[in-house]
Amino acid sequence: MQYYFAPMEGLTDSIYRTLHHTFFPGVHRYYMPFLSPTVHRALTKKEERDLPMAQSVGFTAVPQILTKVPEDFLWAAEQCAQRGYKEVNLNLGCPSGTVVSKGKGSGMLADPDTLDRFLDAVFTKAPLPVSVKTRLGLESPEEFPQLLDVFNRYPITQLTVHPRVRRQFYKGCVDIEMFRYALENSKNPLCYNGDLRTREDIAAFHENFPAVEAVMIGRGLIGNPALLTGEANPVPQIQAFHDQLLEAYIEAFGSGRNAMFRLKENWSYMICHFENSEKLEKRLRKTTDLGEYREITHCIFTTCKWI
């Protein structure tokens, strides 16, 4: 089975991806947090940093594009092609209110006819193969069969299905039966995404869906960066990874405070793996001092049992 690291805005940036690949084997592809091109046809400085030349990366990375305008998608795909990337991914899954209100991300699932016209324009001129990440619909899973009919009209490299609708965000249960429908009816290769947080989750999914050749994992890998290594006690490795991340962010941001706050979001996913860490977690949330942050995280790694 192939394992993909899901794109997570503000978390899986180029620094994170590079260091994760250095410390933890097992990820076959890293999907990048989305580019959102505009009429100005220019990458921001941040986008330039997060889209290095492909040959300089050292592992397989796939840029993701978020837009509802075919011309903008094609321009961004051309930028990726010029940087040596071999595939781009269309984001039809982002549930953010600001994204959906503009008709982008999962907002594009509201109108299958408009989506069909968008895909027709994209696949007619795309300079690279295009994969797609989608949800089941905006409000109801019953929207998905019509959406899948649209997807089946195009040579999508791989269709990643997160079997929730937009209104769920990341809450509630995934609709595993609707994913089964996708597997039985999709003309394109499928990848599964959603609630794979432990090795047991992954094994159970593979047992239930042996024909699915790829899974995409986001929150599970942020919470346990060593998820795919099989280490019984990955804490020393995770601590070394965290400490190098902190130093890399301090250098990149020119600010220890900004680096610390950047990593606090990682801790919101990781802390559940450390037993009896409630008091340290409370201190971690409150601290604004880099020295205290270092002390607290060291205590978590060295005194709290890994779950």
C-alpha positions in Angstrom: 0.0 0.0 0.0 1.1 3.5 -0.8 1.0 6.1 2.1 0.5 9.8 1.3 0.9 12.7 3.8 -2.1 15.0 3.5 -1.7 18.7 2.9 -2.5 20.7 6.1 -2.3 24.4 5.9 0.0 26.0 8.4 1.5 22.6 9.3 3.0 20.6 6.5 5.1 23.4 5.0 8.4 22.7 3.1 10.5 22.8 6.3 8.2 20.3 8.0 8.1 18.0 4.9 11.9 18.0 4.5 12.6 17.2 8.2 9.8 14.6 8.4 11.2 12.8 5.4 14.7 12.9 7.0 13.5 11.3 10.3 10.7 9.0 9.3 10.5 6.6 6.4 7.3 5.3 4.9 5.6 8.2 3.2 5.5 7.8 -0.6 4.1 11.2 -1.5 3.8 14.5 0.4 0.9 16.6 -0.8 1.6 20.3 -0.4 -0.8 22.8 1.2 -2.7 24.6 -1.5 -1.6 27.3 -3.8 -4.5 29.8 -4.4 -3.7 31.7 -7.6 -5.2 35.1 -8.4 -5.7 37.3 -11.4 -2.3 38.9 -10.6 -0.5 35.7 -11.9 2.3 35.9 -9.4 3.4 33.7 -6.5 3.8 35.2 -3.1 7.1 35.0 -1.3 5.6 32.3 1.0 4.4 30.3 -2.1 7.8 30.6 -3.6 9.4 29.2 -0.5 6.9 26.4 -0.3 7.3 25.5 -4.0 11.0 24.8 -4.4 12.4 23.2 -7.5 11.3 19.6 -7.5 14.8 18.2 -8.1 16.0 19.9 -4.9 13.4 18.2 -2.7 14.7 14.6 -2.6 11.3 12.9 -2.3 8.0 12.9 -4.2 6.0 16.1 -3.5 2.7 17.1 -5.2 1.5 20.7 -5.3 -2.1 21.3 -4.6 -4.1 24.1 -6.3 -7.3 25.8 -4.9 -9.3 27.8 -7.4 -12.6 27.9 -9.2 -11.2 29.6 -12.3 -9.8 27.3 -15.0 -7.3 29.8 -16.3 -5.9 30.4 -12.8 -5.5 26.6 -12.3 -3.7 26.2 -15.7 -1.4 29.1 -14.8 -0.5 27.6 -11.5 -0.1 24.1 -13.0 2.4 25.6 -15.5 4.4 27.2 -12.7 4.6 23.7 -11.1 5.6 22.2 -14.4 8.4 24.7 -14.8 9.7 23.8 -11.3 9.9 20.1 -12.4 6.8 18.7 -10.7 5.1 15.7 -12.4 1.6 16.1 -11.1 -0.8 18.7 -9.6 -3.7 18.1 -7.3 -7.0 19.9 -7.4 -8.5 20.8 -4.0 -12.2 20.1 -3.9 -12.2 19.2 -0.2 -11.3 22.3 1.8 -14.3 23.0 4.1 -13.2 26.4 5.4 -16.0 29.0 5.5 -14.0 31.7 3.7 -13.0 29.2 1.0 -16.5 27.8 0.5 -18.2 31.2 0.5 -16.1 32.1 -2.6 -17.2 28.9 -4.4 -13.8 27.2 -4.0 -12.7 24.0 -2.3 -15.7 21.9 -1.3 -17.8 24.9 -2.4 -17.3 23.7 -6.0 -19.3 20.5 -5.2 -22.5 22.5 -4.9 -23.0 22.7 -8.6 -22.0 19.6 -10.6 -22.6 21.3 -14.0 -20.2 24.2 -13.2 -17.7 21.6 -11.9 -18.0 19.7 -15.1 -17.3 22.8 -17.2 -14.3 23.6 -15.0 -12.8 20.1 -15.3 -13.4 20.1 -19.1 -11.4 23.4 -19.4 -8.7 22.1 -17.1 -8.2 18.6 -18.7 -8.2 20.1 -22.2 -5.1 22.1 -21.6 -3.4 20.9 -18.3 0.4 20.8 -18.7 0.6 18.0 -16.1 -1.4 15.0 -15.0 -4.1 16.1 -12.5 -5.3 14.3 -9.4 -8.3 15.4 -7.3 -9.1 15.4 -3.6 -12.8 15.6 -2.9 -15.5 15.2 -0.3 -18.9 13.5 -0.8 -20.7 16.8 -1.3 -21.7 20.0 0.4 -24.6 19.0 2.6 -25.5 15.3 2.0 -23.7 12.1 0.9 -26.6 11.6 -1.6 -24.9 14.3 -3.7 -21.9 12.1 -4.3 -23.2 9.7 -7.1 -23.8 12.7 -9.4 -20.4 14.1 -8.6 -18.7 10.8 -9.3 -20.4 10.7 -12.7 -18.7 14.0 -13.4 -15.3 12.8 -12.2 -15.7 9.6 -14.3 -15.7 11.8 -17.5 -12.1 12.8 -17.0 -8.7 11.0 -16.8 -8.0 11.9 -13.2 -4.7 10.4 -12.2 -6.1 9.5 -8.7 -9.3 10.5 -7.0 -8.8 10.9 -3.2 -12.1 10.6 -1.4 -12.6 12.0 2.1 -16.0 10.4 2.9 -17.6 13.3 4.8 -19.6 16.3 3.5 -18.5 19.8 3.9 -20.9 20.7 6.7 -19.3 18.0 8.9 -15.8 19.6 8.6 -13.8 16.9 10.4 -16.5 15.8 12.9 -18.8 12.9 13.0 -18.3 9.5 11.3 -16.9 9.0 7.9 -19.4 7.4 5.5 -17.5 4.2 4.7 -20.4 2.8 2.7 -20.3 5.7 0.3 -16.5 5.2 -0.1 -17.4 1.6 -1.0 -19.8 3.0 -3.6 -16.9 5.1 -5.0 -14.7 2.0 -5.2 -17.4 0.0 -7.1 -18.2 2.8 -9.5 -15.1 5.0 -10.0 -13.4 4.8 -13.4 -10.3 6.4 -11.9 -7.9 5.0 -9.3 -8.9 5.8 -5.7 -7.1 6.9 -2.6 -8.8 6.9 0.8 -8.5 9.8 3.3 -10.2 10.1 6.7 -9.7 9.1 10.4 -6.6 6.8 10.0 -4.8 7.7 13.2 -3.2 4.4 14.3 -1.5 1.5 12.7 -4.6 -0.6 13.8 -6.8 1.8 11.8 -4.7 1.4 8.8 -4.6 -2.4 9.1 -8.4 -2.6 9.5 -8.9 -0.4 6.5 -6.6 -2.5 4.3 -8.4 -5.7 5.5 -11.8 -4.2 4.5 -10.6 -2.6 1.2 -7.6 -4.7 -0.1 -8.2 -3.4 -3.6 -7.4 0.2 -2.5 -3.7 0.9 -3.2 -3.3 4.2 -1.4 -4.3 6.0 1.7 -3.8 9.7 2.6 -3.1 10.5 6.3 -3.1 14.0 7.8 -4.0 14.4 11.5 -2.7 10.9 12.3 0.8 11.7 11.0 0.9 15.1 12.6 -0.1 13.6 16.0 2.4 10.7 15.6 5.0 11.6 13.0 6.4 8.1 13.4 3.1 6.4 12.6 4.4 4.5 9.6 7.7 3.3 11.1 6.3 0.7 13.5 8.5 1.9 16.4 7.2 0.7 19.8 8.7 3.8 21.5 9.2 6.6 18.9 9.6 9.3 21.5 13.4 9.9 21.2 13.0 10.2 17.4 10.0 12.5 17.7 11.8 14.7 20.3 14.8 15.0 18.0 12.5 15.8 15.1 10.6 18.4 17.1 13.8 20.1 18.4 15.2 20.4 14.8 11.9 21.8 13.6 12.0 24.4 16.3 15.5 25.5 15.3 14.6 25.5 11.6 11.6 27.7 12.3 13.5 30.1 14.5 16.0 30.5 11.6 13.2 30.8 9.0 11.0 33.2 10.9 13.8 35.2 12.6 11.8 34.9 15.8 11.7 32.3 18.5 8.3 33.4 19.6 6.8 32.9 16.1 8.5 29.5 15.9 7.1 28.5 19.2 3.5 29.5 18.3 3.9 27.7 15.0 4.7 24.4 16.8 1.9 24.8 19.4 -0.5 23.7 16.7 1.4 20.5 16.2 1.1 19.9 19.9 -2.7 20.2 19.7 -2.5 16.9 17.8 0.5 15.3 19.5 -0.3 15.8 23.2 -3.0 13.1 23.3 -0.2 10.5 22.8 1.4 11.5 26.1 -0.1 10.0 29.3 -0.8 12.3 32.3 0.3 15.4 30.4 -2.7 17.6 31.3 -0.8 20.0 33.6 2.1 20.3 31.2 -0.4 20.8 28.3 -2.0 23.7 30.2 1.3 25.4 30.8 2.2 24.8 27.1 -0.9 26.6 25.9 -0.3 29.6 28.1 3.4 30.1 27.8 4.8 33.0 25.6 8.4 32.4 26.6 10.7 30.4 24.4 12.8 29.2 27.2 9.8 28.0 29.2 8.5 26.3 26.0 11.7 24.4 25.7 11.5 23.3 29.3 7.9 22.2 29.0 8.3 20.2 25.9 11.4 18.5 27.3 9.4 17.5 30.3 6.6 16.1 28.1 9.1 14.0 26.1 11.1 12.7 29.1 8.5 12.2 31.8 5.2 11.4 30.1 4.6 7.8 28.9 3.9 7.4 25.2 0.4 6.1 24.5 
